[in-house]
Amino acid sequence: MPHRARARAGLGLALALGSGCSVSEGDDGAGSACGPSEGVVAQVIDGDTIDLASGERVRYLMIDTPESTVEQECWGPEAKAANAMLVSGQTVQLSYDLECEDEFGRLLAYVSVSGQVINEVLVERGHACVLHIPPNGEALVDTYEALEYEAEQLNKGLWSACDPAPCG
């Protein structure tokens, strides 16, 4: 696949939250033009979607996990469980990119806990695949593809359990 060639470019994790309409310095915590800058996770919907206690539904940017709600895809329940272990009940920080919402009205965000970007963690551990939908993620696509490539090479998570892998 074409992304594997680009994935060799290196991780560049320093770019993780460096673009888009993320919260500016000195923010009072109210958030950006997109939505809140933080919130408490009330419910984990699946491997890449959460509900905040304040009522917002958040879809993680740059990743896709196998389905575990309506249909059960290979590694879907494991991806949901991994996400829940990382964020359930936690106060998460949200950083946004260029487009704030998807066609379903969900906020699109990078989700962090204690400085750890959960979107990246899920890819790195083999629970998620890269899903790049421009214009969001342009500055991070190489980073995420490198994480996916490494997880695949090390047969982490879905890469060892699913044949074929649920990634496109």
N, C-alpha and C positions, 0 to 999 in steps of 0.2 A: 504494500500500500504506500502511496506517496508520502504520508505523514511520517513513516518510519525513517525515511532518508533525512527529513528535516529534524527528526527527534534527536539525532546524533549531535546536534548543535550545542548541547549543554543545557543545564537546568535553568540558570538565570533566576533563581528563586527570589532574588532581591527585588524583582519587578512585581512581586505578588499583588501588592495593593497600590501600585504606582500610577494608575491611569484612570481616566473617566471621571464621573461625578462623585467621587468618594467624598467623605466628610472633610471639610477644610479645617485647618488648624484653628484652635480657639473655638471650635463648635461647642455649643451649650448642651449637646446631647440630644437636641430635638431631631436631628437628622439632616439629610440633604434634601434637594428638590425631589428626590425619588421616594424617600421614606425615612423611617427611623434609623438612627445610627447604631442602636442596640435594642435588644429585647430578650425576654425570657422565652425559651422554647417550651410551649405548652403541649405540643404533640408532634411526633415524627410521623409523617404521612408515608414516606418510603425512603429510599436511599438518597434522593436528591431534592426532597421537598419537606418543609416544616411549617407548622403554624406557630405564631407567636401568641403570647398571652394577651397582647393588645389587639389581636384579631387579624393581623396580616398573614397571608400565606406567602412563603418565600420559596422560590425555585432557585437552586444553586446554579450559578453561571459556570459555563465551560465543561460541565460534566453531564453524563447520562448514566443512570443505573438500570439494571434489569427491572422489569415490572414486578410488583409484589402486591398490588391492590386488586384490580379487576381480574387480571390474569397473572399466573405465576410463571415467570421465566426463570431459567437457570440462574442462580445466584441472587435472585430478587430478595428473598427473605434474609439472606446473609448480608446483603447491602443495607437493607433497612435496619437490621440489628446493629451493624457497625456504625451507622449514622446515629442511631439512638444512644449507643454507648458514648459517643463523642459529644452529643449536644443536648440530650434529653434533660429538661429541668435547668439547663445552664443559661446564664446570661451570655448572649452571643453579640459580637460586633458585626455590623453589616456595612459593606462597601459596595458601591454601585459603579456601573460602567455607563455607556452612552444611552442605551435604551433601558428604561426603568421597569417595564412590565412586559409580560408575554401576552399572547392572544387570549389567554384565560384569566387575565387580570392579576396574575401572581407577580409579586415583586421579584426582580432578577438581581441576585446579589452574590458576592463572595462572603462567606460566613466564617467568622473566626472565633476561637475561644482561647483566651490567654495568649494571643499573638500567633496561634497556630491556625492556618487557613484550612478549614475542613474540606473544602472543595479539592485541594491538592492532596490532602491526606487520603481521601477516599480513592483517588486515582493511584497514588503511590502504593497503597496496600492492595490494589487489585479488586476493589469493590465497585469501581466506576470506570467508564470509558470517557474519552474526550468527546465533547459535543460543542463545536465552535460554530456559533451562529453570528456572523458579522452584522453590525459593526462591533458588537461586544467582543471583548477578548483579543483584539488584534495584537496588543502588546504582550500578551501572555500565551499565545497559541504554541509557540515553540517550547516554552516551559512545560506546559501541560502534556504536549505530545512526547517530550522526553521522559516525563514521569510515567506515562502509559507504556512507552517502549521498554523502559526498565522493568516495570511490573510484568509485562508480557514475557520478557526474556528470563525473568526469575520465576515464572509460572506461579505468580501470586494470585490468590483469590480466584476470580472467575476464569483467569487464564489457564488454571490447571483443572478446573471443575467442569467447564462448559465446552462442548464440542458440537457445533461450532461456537465460538465466542459470540456473545450477543452484541458485540460492537460491529459497526458497519464497515 
